Amino acid sequence: MNDYHKDLFKTTDLVLAAALITLNKELLEMDRLSGTQFAFVFNILDNGIEQDFINGRLVVEPMRFSNNMKLLKSKIHARLRG
């Protein structure tokens, strides 16, 4: 699920969320939708990033991306525990 509202972008895609953080996009909030599913909300104006991601053209630094995946997974697990 990807959704745009004014200047906000919301996605449930963990990999896309980690890529956006790696590109220095600010994660505004994580909304728990149901069970273990979360929506990640960003303040971005350019939906071209999502198209580049979908089409395999988005390039990110691998170590930062890996660290951001771990960070998001850690945040999810922390929210699920408490």
N, C-alpha and C positions, 0 to 999 in steps of 0.2 A: 504494500500500500504506500503510494507516494501521493502527497497532497500539497497544494499551494493555497495559502490564504494571505492575501496582501503580500507582505515581504517575508512570510514564514514558509518554510518547507518542512514537511513532516514525512518520515519514512519509517517503515518497520524493518527495512533491510539493514542488518547489522554490518555487512561488508561495505555498503554504500555509506553508512554513518561513519565507519572508521576511516574511509577514504576522505570524506568531507572534513573530518577533524584533522587528518594529515595535511589537507590543503589549507589549514588554518581557518576553517569556518567554525564559528562559535556554536557549540551545543548549548542551546538555551534550556532545554529540559528533556527529561525522559518520562513519558506517560505510560503507566502500566495499563494495558488494554484488557487482557484476560490471561489467566494462568501464568505462563512464562513469556508472553508476548508483550513487547514494549514498542512504543513509537518514539522516535528520536526527532526532536524539533530544532531546526536551525534557522538562523536569520541570514538567508542568502537571497540575492536579487537575480542571479543568473541561473536559469534552468538548463543552460547549455552544459553544465557540469554533469547533470543527470543523463543527458543524451550521450555525452562522451563515455560515461560509465557503462551505459547499456550497450553502446556500440563498440566497446573495447578499446577506446581511444584515450581513456583517462590514465595519466601516468602519475604515480606517486613514489616517494622514496620508500623502499621496502622495509627497512628497519623501523622507521617511524610508523608506517602502516601496521606492522606486526605489533609494536608496542601499543598502538591505539586500539587494536582488536583486543588485546589482553586487558587494557584499561576498561573498555566497554563491558567485556564479559565479567570483570570483577565488580563493576557497578551493578550489573544485572543480578549477580549472585548475592551481593550485599542487600539489594532491595528485596529479593525473594526470601532471605533469611530474617529480615526484620522490618 
